[in-house]
Amino acid sequence: MPTITVLPHPTLCPEGARIQALSGSTICEALLDHDIEIEHACDMSCACTTCHVVVREGFSSLNEATEDEDDLLDKAWGLEPQSRLSCQARVAQTDLTVEIPRYTINHARENH
Protein backbone atom coordinates (compact mmCIF):
# COMPACT_ATOMS: atom_id res chain seq x y z
CA MET A 1 0.00 0.00 0.00
CA PRO A 2 1.60 3.31 -1.06
CA THR A 3 2.24 6.09 1.42
CA ILE A 4 1.27 9.70 0.77
CA THR A 5 3.37 12.23 2.64
CA VAL A 6 1.41 15.46 3.02
CA LEU A 7 3.58 18.48 3.60
CA PRO A 8 2.44 20.84 6.37
CA HIS A 9 -0.46 23.15 5.50
CA PRO A 10 -1.34 25.92 7.98
CA THR A 11 -5.00 24.97 8.40
CA LEU A 12 -5.68 21.58 6.79
CA CYS A 13 -2.68 19.66 8.13
CA PRO A 14 -0.42 21.87 10.30
CA GLU A 15 1.97 19.07 11.28
CA GLY A 16 1.95 17.36 7.90
CA ALA A 17 1.00 13.68 7.69
CA ARG A 18 1.96 10.27 6.35
CA ILE A 19 -1.07 8.26 5.28
CA GLN A 20 -1.65 4.93 3.57
CA ALA A 21 -3.62 5.02 0.32
CA LEU A 22 -5.29 2.32 -1.70
CA SER A 23 -3.85 1.93 -5.18
CA GLY A 24 -6.46 3.15 -7.65
CA SER A 25 -7.98 5.68 -5.27
CA THR A 26 -7.61 9.37 -5.97
CA ILE A 27 -5.35 11.56 -3.88
CA CYS A 28 -8.46 13.49 -2.81
CA GLU A 29 -10.22 10.33 -1.59
CA ALA A 30 -7.13 9.25 0.34
CA LEU A 31 -6.80 12.65 2.04
CA LEU A 32 -10.48 12.77 2.98
CA ASP A 33 -10.35 9.16 4.27
CA HIS A 34 -7.66 10.31 6.71
CA ASP A 35 -9.51 13.44 7.90
CA ILE A 36 -7.47 15.90 5.83
CA GLU A 37 -10.35 18.10 4.70
CA ILE A 38 -9.12 19.26 1.31
CA GLU A 39 -11.71 21.32 -0.52
CA HIS A 40 -13.60 19.61 -3.32
CA ALA A 41 -16.37 22.02 -4.18
CA CYS A 42 -17.51 20.16 -7.30
CA ASP A 43 -17.79 16.83 -5.43
CA MET A 44 -14.80 15.44 -7.34
CA SER A 45 -16.36 15.84 -10.79
CA CYS A 46 -13.44 17.71 -12.43
CA ALA A 47 -15.36 20.97 -12.60
CA CYS A 48 -13.32 23.28 -10.34
CA THR A 49 -9.79 23.68 -8.95
CA THR A 50 -10.40 23.60 -5.19
CA CYS A 51 -8.62 20.24 -4.74
CA HIS A 52 -5.44 21.36 -6.53
CA VAL A 53 -2.24 19.80 -5.16
CA VAL A 54 1.41 19.89 -6.17
CA VAL A 55 2.96 16.43 -6.33
CA ARG A 56 6.53 16.93 -5.11
CA GLU A 57 7.53 13.26 -5.41
CA GLY A 58 6.01 10.43 -7.42
CA PHE A 59 4.37 12.61 -10.08
CA SER A 60 5.30 10.31 -12.96
CA SER A 61 3.53 7.36 -11.35
CA LEU A 62 0.11 9.02 -11.57
CA ASN A 63 -2.38 8.46 -14.36
CA GLU A 64 -2.14 10.98 -17.19
CA ALA A 65 -4.18 14.18 -16.83
CA THR A 66 -7.11 14.58 -19.19
CA GLU A 67 -7.57 17.62 -21.39
CA ASP A 68 -10.41 18.79 -19.10
CA GLU A 69 -8.14 18.59 -16.06
CA ASP A 70 -5.35 20.45 -17.85
CA ASP A 71 -7.79 23.19 -18.88
CA LEU A 72 -8.98 23.63 -15.29
CA LEU A 73 -5.45 23.58 -13.88
CA ASP A 74 -4.67 26.63 -16.00
CA LYS A 75 -7.03 28.51 -13.65
CA ALA A 76 -5.59 27.16 -10.37
CA TRP A 77 -3.81 29.41 -7.90
CA GLY A 78 -0.10 28.59 -7.63
CA LEU A 79 0.05 26.36 -10.70
CA GLU A 80 3.33 24.42 -11.07
CA PRO A 81 4.51 21.80 -13.59
CA GLN A 82 3.70 19.05 -11.06
CA SER A 83 0.19 20.35 -10.31
CA ARG A 84 -2.78 17.99 -10.42
CA LEU A 85 -6.39 18.06 -9.36
CA SER A 86 -6.36 15.59 -6.49
CA CYS A 87 -9.83 14.32 -7.47
CA GLN A 88 -8.44 13.14 -10.80
CA ALA A 89 -4.95 11.92 -9.86
CA ARG A 90 -5.04 8.17 -9.14
CA VAL A 91 -2.52 6.63 -6.78
CA ALA A 92 -0.47 3.80 -8.29
CA GLN A 93 2.04 1.65 -6.36
CA THR A 94 4.52 4.49 -5.79
CA ASP A 95 4.80 6.60 -2.64
CA LEU A 96 3.86 10.25 -3.14
CA THR A 97 4.70 13.55 -1.51
CA VAL A 98 2.05 16.22 -1.98
CA GLU A 99 1.71 19.85 -1.06
CA ILE A 100 -1.69 21.46 -0.69
CA PRO A 101 -1.39 25.08 -1.85
CA ARG A 102 -2.05 27.71 0.78
CA TYR A 103 -4.87 29.26 -1.25
CA THR A 104 -7.60 27.98 -3.52
CA ILE A 105 -10.13 29.62 -5.79
CA ASN A 106 -13.64 28.75 -4.62
CA HIS A 107 -16.17 30.99 -6.35
CA ALA A 108 -19.11 29.59 -4.40
CA ARG A 109 -17.50 30.32 -1.03
CA GLU A 110 -16.34 33.75 -2.20
CA ASN A 111 -19.86 34.70 -3.38
CA HIS A 112 -18.96 35.06 -7.09
N, CA, C and O atoms as a Tinker XYZ file with bonds, in Angstrom:
   448  protein
     1  N      0.848000   -1.174000    0.000000    73     2
     2  CA     0.000000    0.000000    0.000000    64     1     3
     3  C      0.895000    1.239000    0.000000    63     2     4     5
     4  O      1.722000    1.400000    0.897000    81     3
     5  N      0.740000    2.117000   -0.997000    73     3     6
     6  CA     1.596000    3.307000   -1.057000    64     5     7
     7  C      1.312000    4.295000    0.080000    63     6     8     9
     8  O      0.212000    4.353000    0.629000    81     7
     9  N      2.335000    5.057000    0.402000    73     7    10
    10  CA     2.240000    6.095000    1.425000    64     9    11
    11  C      2.189000    7.454000    0.737000    63    10    12    13
    12  O      2.941000    7.718000   -0.201000    81    11
    13  N      1.298000    8.305000    1.215000    73    11    14
    14  CA     1.266000    9.699000    0.769000    64    13    15
    15  C      1.780000   10.544000    1.926000    63    14    16    17
    16  O      1.210000   10.538000    3.017000    81    15
    17  N      2.860000   11.267000    1.673000    73    15    18
    18  CA     3.369000   12.229000    2.640000    64    17    19
    19  C      2.762000   13.576000    2.277000    63    18    20    21
    20  O      2.951000   14.077000    1.168000    81    19
    21  N      2.036000   14.154000    3.220000    73    19    22
    22  CA     1.409000   15.457000    3.016000    64    21    23
    23  C      2.262000   16.485000    3.742000    63    22    24    25
    24  O      2.447000   16.410000    4.957000    81    23
    25  N      2.773000   17.434000    2.992000    73    23    26
    26  CA     3.585000   18.484000    3.601000    64    25    27
    27  C      2.696000   19.379000    4.457000    63    26    28    29
    28  O      1.500000   19.496000    4.190000    81    27
    29  N      3.262000   20.008000    5.478000    73    27    30
    30  CA     2.444000   20.836000    6.370000    64    29    31
    31  C      1.675000   21.923000    5.617000    63    30    32    33
    32  O      2.204000   22.572000    4.714000    81    31
    33  N      0.432000   22.099000    6.008000    73    31    34
    34  CA    -0.458000   23.148000    5.501000    64    33    35
    35  C     -1.006000   23.866000    6.729000    63    34    36    37
    36  O     -1.434000   23.203000    7.674000    81    35
    37  N     -1.007000   25.199000    6.747000    73    35    38
    38  CA    -1.340000   25.925000    7.976000    64    37    39
    39  C     -2.696000   25.588000    8.595000    63    38    40    41
    40  O     -2.825000   25.638000    9.818000    81    39
    41  N     -3.694000   25.254000    7.814000    73    39    42
    42  CA    -5.005000   24.966000    8.401000    64    41    43
    43  C     -5.456000   23.519000    8.213000    63    42    44    45
    44  O     -6.076000   22.951000    9.113000    81    43
    45  N     -5.161000   22.917000    7.072000    73    43    46
    46  CA    -5.679000   21.577000    6.790000    64    45    47
    47  C     -4.855000   20.469000    7.436000    63    46    48    49
    48  O     -5.385000   19.407000    7.765000    81    47
    49  N     -3.562000   20.717000    7.618000    73    47    50
    50  CA    -2.678000   19.664000    8.128000    64    49    51
    51  C     -1.410000   20.324000    8.685000    63    50    52    53
    52  O     -0.331000   20.168000    8.113000    81    51
    53  N     -1.534000   21.063000    9.804000    73    51    54
    54  CA    -0.418000   21.871000   10.298000    64    53    55
    55  C      0.876000   21.100000   10.559000    63    54    56    57
    56  O      1.961000   21.651000   10.371000    81    55
    57  N      0.788000   19.867000   10.978000    73    55    58
    58  CA     1.972000   19.075000   11.281000    64    57    59
    59  C      2.437000   18.235000   10.097000    63    58    60    61
    60  O      3.462000   17.558000   10.181000    81    59
    61  N      1.688000   18.276000    8.989000    73    59    62
    62  CA     1.955000   17.357000    7.900000    64    61    63
    63  C      1.422000   15.984000    8.291000    63    62    64    65
    64  O      0.929000   15.803000    9.404000    81    63
    65  N      1.518000   15.021000    7.387000    73    63    66
    66  CA     0.999000   13.683000    7.688000    64    65    67
    67  C      1.613000   12.664000    6.749000    63    66    68    69
    68  O      2.083000   12.997000    5.662000    81    67
    69  N      1.599000   11.419000    7.190000    73    67    70
    70  CA     1.959000   10.268000    6.353000    64    69    71
    71  C      0.770000    9.326000    6.439000    63    70    72    73
    72  O      0.433000    8.825000    7.512000    81    71
    73  N      0.137000    9.090000    5.293000    73    71    74
    74  CA    -1.068000    8.258000    5.276000    64    73    75
    75  C     -0.901000    7.115000    4.275000    63    74    76    77
    76  O     -0.122000    7.213000    3.328000    81    75
    77  N     -1.623000    6.061000    4.493000    73    75    78
    78  CA    -1.653000    4.935000    3.573000    64    77    79
    79  C     -2.816000    5.137000    2.611000    63    78    80    81
    80  O     -3.902000    5.551000    3.015000    81    79
    81  N     -2.582000    4.845000    1.341000    73    79    82
    82  CA    -3.620000    5.023000    0.324000    64    81    83
    83  C     -3.809000    3.725000   -0.440000    63    82    84    85
    84  O     -2.860000    2.968000   -0.641000    81    83
    85  N     -5.015000    3.476000   -0.856000    73    83    86
    86  CA    -5.288000    2.324000   -1.699000    64    85    87
    87  C     -4.890000    2.646000   -3.126000    63    86    88    89
    88  O     -5.242000    3.705000   -3.646000    81    87
    89  N     -4.164000    1.746000   -3.760000    73    87    90
    90  CA    -3.855000    1.933000   -5.178000    64    89    91
    91  C     -5.169000    2.001000   -5.945000    63    90    92    93
    92  O     -6.084000    1.212000   -5.708000    81    91
    93  N     -5.247000    2.954000   -6.865000    73    91    94
    94  CA    -6.463000    3.147000   -7.649000    64    93    95
    95  C     -7.372000    4.215000   -7.092000    63    94    96    97
    96  O     -8.245000    4.713000   -7.803000    81    95
    97  N     -7.186000    4.580000   -5.828000    73    95    98
    98  CA    -7.985000    5.679000   -5.274000    64    97    99
    99  C     -7.381000    6.998000   -5.733000    63    98   100   101
   100  O     -6.232000    7.043000   -6.174000    81    99
   101  N     -8.148000    8.058000   -5.630000    73    99   102
   102  CA    -7.605000    9.366000   -5.969000    64   101   103
   103  C     -6.901000    9.942000   -4.742000    63   102   104   105
   104  O     -7.156000    9.532000   -3.610000    81   103
   105  N     -6.025000   10.884000   -4.989000    73   103   106
   106  CA    -5.352000   11.563000   -3.878000    64   105   107
   107  C     -6.398000   12.219000   -2.979000    63   106   108   109
   108  O     -6.280000   12.171000   -1.755000    81   107
   109  N     -7.406000   12.822000   -3.569000    73   107   110
   110  CA    -8.461000   13.489000   -2.808000    64   109   111
   111  C     -9.169000   12.497000   -1.886000    63   110   112   113
   112  O     -9.365000   12.781000   -0.704000    81   111
   113  N     -9.549000   11.346000   -2.414000    73   111   114
   114  CA   -10.221000   10.332000   -1.594000    64   113   115
   115  C     -9.332000    9.899000   -0.433000    63   114   116   117
   116  O     -9.802000    9.768000    0.698000    81   115
   117  N     -8.054000    9.679000   -0.710000    73   115   118
   118  CA    -7.127000    9.255000    0.339000    64   117   119
   119  C     -7.008000   10.309000    1.433000    63   118   120   121
   120  O     -7.011000    9.976000    2.618000    81   119
   121  N     -6.902000   11.583000    1.042000    73   119   122
   122  CA    -6.804000   12.648000    2.036000    64   121   123
   123  C     -8.066000   12.713000    2.887000    63   122   124   125
   124  O     -7.987000   12.782000    4.114000    81   123
   125  N     -9.214000   12.692000    2.248000    73   123   126
   126  CA   -10.480000   12.766000    2.978000    64   125   127
   127  C    -10.665000   11.563000    3.899000    63   126   128   129
   128  O    -11.176000   11.706000    5.010000    81   127
   129  N    -10.254000   10.379000    3.446000    73   127   130
   130  CA   -10.354000    9.163000    4.267000    64   129   131
   131  C     -9.521000    9.256000    5.544000    63   130   132   133
   132  O     -9.779000    8.542000    6.512000    81   131
   133  N     -8.524000   10.137000    5.541000    73   131   134
   134  CA    -7.657000   10.309000    6.709000    64   133   135
   135  C     -7.875000   11.666000    7.385000    63   134   136   137
   136  O     -6.977000   12.203000    8.034000    81   135
   137  N     -9.078000   12.205000    7.219000    73   135   138
   138  CA    -9.509000   13.442000    7.896000    64   137   139
   139  C     -8.687000   14.670000    7.547000    63   138   140   141
   140  O     -8.576000   15.594000    8.352000    81   139
   141  N     -8.109000   14.688000    6.350000    73   139   142
   142  CA    -7.468000   15.898000    5.834000    64   141   143
   143  C     -8.491000   16.513000    4.891000    63   142   144   145
   144  O     -8.669000   16.044000    3.767000    81   143
   145  N     -9.155000   17.554000    5.346000    73   143   146
   146  CA   -10.351000   18.096000    4.700000    64   145   147
   147  C    -10.034000   19.034000    3.543000    63   146   148   149
   148  O    -10.358000   20.221000    3.580000    81   147
   149  N     -9.399000   18.483000    2.518000    73   147   150
   150  CA    -9.115000   19.259000    1.313000    64   149   151
   151  C    -10.442000   19.662000    0.669000    63   150   152   153
   152  O    -11.393000   18.881000    0.643000    81   151
   153  N    -10.491000   20.877000    0.155000    73   151   154
   154  CA   -11.711000   21.322000   -0.518000    64   153   155
   155  C    -11.937000   20.494000   -1.778000    63   154   156   157
   156  O    -10.994000   20.050000   -2.433000    81   155
   157  N    -13.193000   20.304000   -2.093000    73   155   158
   158  CA   -13.595000   19.612000   -3.319000    64   157   159
   159  C    -15.011000   20.079000   -3.662000    63   158   160   161
   160  O    -15.976000   19.317000   -3.610000    81   159
   161  N    -15.091000   21.349000   -4.009000    73   159   162
   162  CA   -16.369000   22.024000   -4.175000    64   161   163
   163  C    -17.268000   21.393000   -5.235000    63   162   164   165
   164  O    -18.491000   21.497000   -5.141000    81   163
   165  N    -16.694000   20.749000   -6.226000    73   163   166
   166  CA   -17.506000   20.161000   -7.302000    64   165   167
   167  C    -17.804000   18.684000   -7.040000    63   166   168   169
   168  O    -18.235000   17.964000   -7.940000    81   167
   169  N    -17.571000   18.239000   -5.803000    73   167   170
   170  CA   -17.789000   16.834000   -5.433000    64   169   171
   171  C    -16.982000   15.883000   -6.303000    63   170   172   173
   172  O    -17.462000   14.816000   -6.686000    81   171
   173  N    -15.767000   16.273000   -6.607000    73   171   174
   174  CA   -14.804000   15.443000   -7.338000    64   173   175
   175  C    -15.237000   15.115000   -8.761000    63   174   176   177
   176  O    -14.997000   14.010000   -9.247000    81   175
   177  N    -15.876000   16.075000   -9.431000    73   175   178
   178  CA   -16.365000   15.841000  -10.793000    64   177   179
   179  C    -15.512000   16.529000  -11.864000    63   178   180   181
   180  O    -15.924000   16.605000  -13.021000    81   179
   181  N    -14.347000   17.024000  -11.499000    73   179   182
   182  CA   -13.441000   17.707000  -12.427000    64   181   183
   183  C    -14.118000   18.938000  -13.032000    63   182   184   185
   184  O    -14.129000   19.134000  -14.247000    81   183
   185  N    -14.684000   19.759000  -12.142000    73   183   186
   186  CA   -15.364000   20.965000  -12.601000    64   185   187
   187  C    -14.880000   22.227000  -11.880000    63   186   188   189
   188  O    -15.427000   23.308000  -12.099000    81   187
   189  N    -13.859000   22.102000  -11.021000    73   187   190
   190  CA   -13.318000   23.277000  -10.338000    64   189   191
   191  C    -11.838000   23.011000  -10.055000    63   190   192   193
   192  O    -11.280000   22.030000  -10.547000    81   191
   193  N    -11.210000   23.866000   -9.276000    73   191   194
   194  CA    -9.793000   23.677000   -8.951000    64   193   195
   195  C     -9.539000   23.654000   -7.450000    63   194   196   197
   196  O     -8.391000   23.784000   -7.025000    81   195
   197  N    -10.572000   23.492000   -6.642000    73   195   198
   198  CA   -10.397000   23.604000   -5.191000    64   197   199
   199  C     -9.559000   22.484000   -4.588000    63   198   200   201
   200  O     -9.043000   22.641000   -3.481000    81   199
   201  N     -9.410000   21.363000   -5.279000    73   199   202
   202  CA    -8.621000   20.244000   -4.736000    64   201   203
   203  C     -7.217000   20.187000   -5.336000    63   202   204   205
   204  O     -6.553000   19.152000   -5.270000    81   203
   205  N     -6.775000   21.275000   -5.908000    73   203   206
   206  CA    -5.445000   21.355000   -6.530000    64   205   207
   207  C     -4.352000   20.996000   -5.525000    63   206   208   209
   208  O     -4.346000   21.489000   -4.397000    81   207
   209  N     -3.429000   20.131000   -5.949000    73   207   210
   210  CA    -2.242000   19.802000   -5.164000    64   209   211
   211  C     -1.017000   19.858000   -6.072000    63   210   212   213
   212  O     -1.128000   19.787000   -7.295000    81   211
   213  N      0.141000   19.985000   -5.455000    73   211   214
   214  CA     1.408000   19.892000   -6.173000    64   213   215
   215  C      2.073000   18.596000   -5.709000    63   214   216   217
   216  O      2.315000   18.400000   -4.518000    81   215
   217  N      2.358000   17.730000   -6.652000    73   215   218
   218  CA     2.956000   16.432000   -6.334000    64   217   219
   219  C      4.480000   16.606000   -6.385000    63   218   220   221
   220  O      5.073000   16.675000   -7.461000    81   219
   221  N      5.091000   16.675000   -5.217000    73   219   222
   222  CA     6.531000   16.930000   -5.105000    64   221   223
   223  C      7.369000   15.692000   -5.402000    63   222   224   225
   224  O      8.490000   15.806000   -5.897000    81   223
   225  N      6.835000   14.512000   -5.104000    73   223   226
   226  CA     7.532000   13.262000   -5.408000    64   225   227
   227  C      6.512000   12.239000   -5.879000    63   226   228   229
   228  O      5.419000   12.134000   -5.321000    81   227
   229  N      6.877000   11.484000   -6.909000    73   227   230
   230  CA     6.007000   10.429000   -7.420000    64   229   231
   231  C      5.084000   10.858000   -8.541000    63   230   232   233
   232  O      4.203000   10.097000   -8.940000    81   231
   233  N      5.267000   12.054000   -9.054000    73   231   234
   234  CA     4.367000   12.611000  -10.077000    64   233   235
   235  C      4.231000   11.681000  -11.284000    63   234   236   237
   236  O      3.129000   11.480000  -11.794000    81   235
   237  N      5.336000   11.124000  -11.732000    73   235   238
   238  CA     5.304000   10.315000  -12.959000    64   237   239
   239  C      4.540000    9.003000  -12.794000    63   238   240   241
   240  O      4.205000    8.356000  -13.786000    81   239
   241  N      4.261000    8.604000  -11.560000    73   239   242
   242  CA     3.525000    7.355000  -11.345000    64   241   243
   243  C      2.015000    7.525000  -11.488000    63   242   244   245
   244  O      1.287000    6.537000  -11.582000    81   243
   245  N      1.546000    8.758000  -11.505000    73   243   246
   246  CA     0.107000    9.025000  -11.573000    64   245   247
   247  C     -0.432000    8.802000  -12.978000    63   246   248   249
   248  O      0.307000    8.863000  -13.961000    81   247
   249  N     -1.733000    8.541000  -13.057000    73   247   250
   250  CA    -2.384000    8.461000  -14.364000    64   249   251
   251  C     -2.217000    9.795000  -15.092000    63   250   252   253
   252  O     -2.013000   10.832000  -14.461000    81   251
   253  N     -2.301000    9.762000  -16.389000    73   251   254
   254  CA    -2.143000   10.978000  -17.192000    64   253   255
   255  C     -3.353000   11.898000  -17.012000    63   254   256   257
   256  O     -4.491000   11.435000  -16.933000    81   255
   257  N     -3.093000   13.189000  -16.951000    73   255   258
   258  CA    -4.177000   14.175000  -16.833000    64   257   259
   259  C     -4.969000   14.236000  -18.139000    63   258   260   261
   260  O     -4.406000   14.128000  -19.229000    81   259
   261  N     -6.270000   14.410000  -18.009000    73   259   262
   262  CA    -7.110000   14.576000  -19.191000    64   261   263
   263  C     -7.028000   16.023000  -19.675000    63   262   264   265
   264  O     -6.510000   16.895000  -18.978000    81   263
   265  N     -7.535000   16.254000  -20.852000    73   263   266
   266  CA    -7.570000   17.617000  -21.387000    64   265   267
   267  C     -8.430000   18.522000  -20.504000    63   266   268   269
   268  O     -8.085000   19.683000  -20.288000    81   267
   269  N     -9.555000   17.995000  -19.990000    73   267   270
   270  CA   -10.412000   18.786000  -19.100000    64   269   271
   271  C     -9.659000   19.200000  -17.837000    63   270   272   273
   272  O     -9.753000   20.346000  -17.397000    81   271
   273  N     -8.910000   18.260000  -17.260000    73   271   274
   274  CA    -8.139000   18.586000  -16.060000    64   273   275
   275  C     -7.085000   19.641000  -16.368000    63   274   276   277
   276  O     -6.927000   20.601000  -15.614000    81   275
   277  N     -6.366000   19.469000  -17.471000    73   275   278
   278  CA    -5.350000   20.452000  -17.848000    64   277   279
   279  C     -5.954000   21.842000  -18.050000    63   278   280   281
   280  O     -5.360000   22.843000  -17.649000    81   279
   281  N     -7.129000   21.902000  -18.670000    73   279   282
   282  CA    -7.795000   23.192000  -18.881000    64   281   283
   283  C     -8.144000   23.852000  -17.554000    63   282   284   285
   284  O     -7.963000   25.059000  -17.397000    81   283
   285  N     -8.643000   23.074000  -16.598000    73   283   286
   286  CA    -8.979000   23.627000  -15.289000    64   285   287
   287  C     -7.726000   24.048000  -14.529000    63   286   288   289
   288  O     -7.714000   25.097000  -13.884000    81   287
   289  N     -6.680000   23.243000  -14.601000    73   287   290
   290  CA    -5.454000   23.584000  -13.876000    64   289   291
   291  C     -4.889000   24.929000  -14.294000    63   290   292   293
   292  O     -4.244000   25.610000  -13.496000    81   291
   293  N     -5.127000   25.317000  -15.545000    73   291   294
   294  CA    -4.667000   26.630000  -16.002000    64   293   295
   295  C     -5.250000   27.760000  -15.163000    63   294   296   297
   296  O     -4.700000   28.862000  -15.142000    81   295
   297  N     -6.359000   27.498000  -14.469000    73   295   298
   298  CA    -7.030000   28.514000  -13.655000    64   297   299
   299  C     -6.690000   28.399000  -12.167000    63   298   300   301
   300  O     -7.152000   29.213000  -11.368000    81   299
   301  N     -5.896000   27.408000  -11.787000    73   299   302
   302  CA    -5.592000   27.157000  -10.373000    64   301   303
   303  C     -4.592000   28.165000   -9.834000    63   302   304   305
   304  O     -3.693000   28.605000  -10.550000    81   303
   305  N     -4.757000   28.527000   -8.566000    73   303   306
   306  CA    -3.814000   29.411000   -7.900000    64   305   307
   307  C     -2.534000   28.632000   -7.638000    63   306   308   309
   308  O     -2.594000   27.500000   -7.158000    81   307
   309  N     -1.385000   29.209000   -7.939000    73   307   310
   310  CA    -0.104000   28.593000   -7.631000    64   309   311
   311  C      0.260000   27.420000   -8.521000    63   310   312   313
   312  O      0.947000   26.496000   -8.085000    81   311
   313  N     -0.194000   27.450000   -9.759000    73   311   314
   314  CA     0.055000   26.361000  -10.703000    64   313   315
   315  C      1.556000   26.108000  -10.870000    63   314   316   317
   316  O      2.338000   27.048000  -11.011000    81   315
   317  N      1.947000   24.839000  -10.852000    73   315   318
   318  CA     3.325000   24.421000  -11.071000    64   317   319
   319  C      3.316000   23.260000  -12.060000    63   318   320   321
   320  O      2.262000   22.673000  -12.304000    81   319
   321  N      4.474000   22.916000  -12.635000    73   319   322
   322  CA     4.511000   21.800000  -13.589000    64   321   323
   323  C      4.017000   20.476000  -13.006000    63   322   324   325
   324  O      3.516000   19.630000  -13.746000    81   323
   325  N      4.150000   20.284000  -11.695000    73   323   326
   326  CA     3.695000   19.046000  -11.060000    64   325   327
   327  C      2.326000   19.186000  -10.405000    63   326   328   329
   328  O      1.997000   18.427000   -9.493000    81   327
   329  N      1.527000   20.145000  -10.859000    73   327   330
   330  CA     0.187000   20.347000  -10.313000    64   329   331
   331  C     -0.779000   19.311000  -10.871000    63   330   332   333
   332  O     -0.692000   18.914000  -12.033000    81   331
   333  N     -1.697000   18.887000  -10.017000    73   331   334
   334  CA    -2.783000   17.995000  -10.418000    64   333   335
   335  C     -4.018000   18.358000   -9.612000    63   334   336   337
   336  O     -3.922000   18.934000   -8.529000    81   335
   337  N     -5.178000   18.015000  -10.154000    73   335   338
   338  CA    -6.395000   18.056000   -9.362000    64   337   339
   339  C     -6.424000   16.741000   -8.594000    63   338   340   341
   340  O     -6.405000   15.669000   -9.199000    81   339
   341  N     -6.469000   16.814000   -7.283000    73   339   342
   342  CA    -6.363000   15.588000   -6.490000    64   341   343
   343  C     -7.545000   14.654000   -6.704000    63   342   344   345
   344  O     -7.446000   13.459000   -6.422000    81   343
   345  N     -8.664000   15.183000   -7.201000    73   343   346
   346  CA    -9.826000   14.324000   -7.465000    64   345   347
   347  C     -9.661000   13.514000   -8.743000    63   346   348   349
   348  O    -10.443000   12.599000   -8.999000    81   347
   349  N     -8.665000   13.833000   -9.537000    73   347   350
   350  CA    -8.442000   13.142000  -10.804000    64   349   351
   351  C     -7.163000   12.304000  -10.805000    63   350   352   353
   352  O     -7.018000   11.397000  -11.625000    81   351
   353  N     -6.249000   12.596000   -9.904000    73   351   354
   354  CA    -4.951000   11.922000   -9.864000    64   353   355
   355  C     -5.079000   10.618000   -9.076000    63   354   356   357
   356  O     -5.331000   10.634000   -7.871000    81   355
   357  N     -4.904000    9.497000   -9.764000    73   355   358
   358  CA    -5.042000    8.172000   -9.141000    64   357   359
   359  C     -3.684000    7.664000   -8.643000    63   358   360   361
   360  O     -2.675000    7.714000   -9.345000    81   359
   361  N     -3.707000    7.181000   -7.418000    73   359   362
   362  CA    -2.521000    6.634000   -6.780000    64   361   363
   363  C     -2.191000    5.289000   -7.420000    63   362   364   365
   364  O     -3.073000    4.453000   -7.613000    81   363
   365  N     -0.921000    5.087000   -7.744000    73   363   366
   366  CA    -0.467000    3.803000   -8.295000    64   365   367
   367  C      0.176000    3.007000   -7.150000    63   366   368   369
   368  O     -0.390000    2.938000   -6.059000    81   367
   369  N      1.329000    2.418000   -7.383000    73   367   370
   370  CA     2.043000    1.653000   -6.363000    64   369   371
   371  C      3.188000    2.444000   -5.738000    63   370   372   373
   372  O      3.890000    1.944000   -4.859000    81   371
   373  N      3.370000    3.676000   -6.195000    73   371   374
   374  CA     4.518000    4.490000   -5.785000    64   373   375
   375  C      4.130000    5.443000   -4.665000    63   374   376   377
   376  O      3.041000    6.016000   -4.683000    81   375
   377  N      5.018000    5.614000   -3.691000    73   375   378
   378  CA     4.800000    6.599000   -2.635000    64   377   379
   379  C      4.791000    7.996000   -3.246000    63   378   380   381
   380  O      5.476000    8.258000   -4.234000    81   379
   381  N      4.014000    8.880000   -2.651000    73   379   382
   382  CA     3.863000   10.254000   -3.135000    64   381   383
   383  C      4.169000   11.244000   -2.022000    63   382   384   385
   384  O      3.991000   10.947000   -0.841000    81   383
   385  N      4.625000   12.407000   -2.412000    73   383   386
   386  CA     4.704000   13.553000   -1.508000    64   385   387
   387  C      3.894000   14.659000   -2.157000    63   386   388   389
   388  O      4.147000   15.036000   -3.301000    81   387
   389  N      2.914000   15.178000   -1.420000    73   387   390
   390  CA     2.049000   16.219000   -1.981000    64   389   391
   391  C      2.035000   17.450000   -1.088000    63   390   392   393
   392  O      2.179000   17.379000    0.133000    81   391
   393  N      1.856000   18.563000   -1.748000    73   391   394
   394  CA     1.706000   19.845000   -1.064000    64   393   395
   395  C      0.350000   20.418000   -1.448000    63   394   396   397
   396  O      0.014000   20.507000   -2.629000    81   395
   397  N     -0.415000   20.799000   -0.451000    73   395   398
   398  CA    -1.695000   21.460000   -0.692000    64   397   399
   399  C     -1.410000   22.960000   -0.695000    63   398   400   401
   400  O     -0.958000   23.503000    0.314000    81   399
   401  N     -1.669000   23.640000   -1.819000    73   399   402
   402  CA    -1.390000   25.084000   -1.855000    64   401   403
   403  C     -2.113000   25.832000   -0.736000    63   402   404   405
   404  O     -3.181000   25.430000   -0.275000    81   403
   405  N     -1.504000   26.910000   -0.327000    73   403   406
   406  CA    -2.049000   27.714000    0.776000    64   405   407
   407  C     -3.413000   28.313000    0.426000    63   406   408   409
   408  O     -4.262000   28.476000    1.302000    81   407
   409  N     -3.621000   28.634000   -0.834000    73   407   410
   410  CA    -4.869000   29.264000   -1.254000    64   409   411
   411  C     -5.536000   28.425000   -2.325000    63   410   412   413
   412  O     -4.890000   27.623000   -2.999000    81   411
   413  N     -6.833000   28.621000   -2.471000    73   411   414
   414  CA    -7.597000   27.976000   -3.519000    64   413   415
   415  C     -8.641000   28.963000   -4.014000    63   414   416   417
   416  O     -9.022000   29.892000   -3.301000    81   415
   417  N     -9.090000   28.758000   -5.217000    73   415   418
   418  CA   -10.132000   29.615000   -5.785000    64   417   419
   419  C    -11.445000   28.862000   -5.675000    63   418   420   421
   420  O    -11.651000   27.851000   -6.347000    81   419
   421  N    -12.340000   29.366000   -4.813000    73   419   422
   422  CA   -13.645000   28.747000   -4.621000    64   421   423
   423  C    -14.693000   29.830000   -4.814000    63   422   424   425
   424  O    -15.023000   30.562000   -3.881000    81   423
   425  N    -15.213000   29.927000   -6.033000    73   423   426
   426  CA   -16.166000   30.990000   -6.350000    64   425   427
   427  C    -17.436000   30.905000   -5.531000    63   426   428   429
   428  O    -18.013000   31.941000   -5.201000    81   427
   429  N    -17.888000   29.729000   -5.194000    73   427   430
   430  CA   -19.107000   29.588000   -4.396000    64   429   431
   431  C    -18.898000   30.163000   -2.996000    63   430   432   433
   432  O    -19.747000   30.900000   -2.494000    81   431
   433  N    -17.778000   29.831000   -2.370000    73   431   434
   434  CA   -17.503000   30.320000   -1.027000    64   433   435
   435  C    -17.244000   31.822000   -1.025000    63   434   436   437
   436  O    -17.542000   32.508000   -0.047000    81   435
   437  N    -16.690000   32.328000   -2.118000    73   435   438
   438  CA   -16.337000   33.746000   -2.204000    64   437   439
   439  C    -17.469000   34.600000   -2.765000    63   438   440   441
   440  O    -17.277000   35.783000   -3.048000    81   439
   441  N    -18.650000   33.999000   -2.926000    73   439   442
   442  CA   -19.861000   34.701000   -3.384000    64   441   443
   443  C    -19.708000   35.312000   -4.768000    63   442   444   445
   444  O    -20.140000   36.443000   -4.993000    81   443
   445  N    -19.099000   34.583000   -5.699000    73   443   446
   446  CA   -18.964000   35.063000   -7.093000    64   445   447
   447  C    -20.097000   34.554000   -7.920000    63   446   448
   448  O    -20.168000   34.844000   -9.114000    81   447
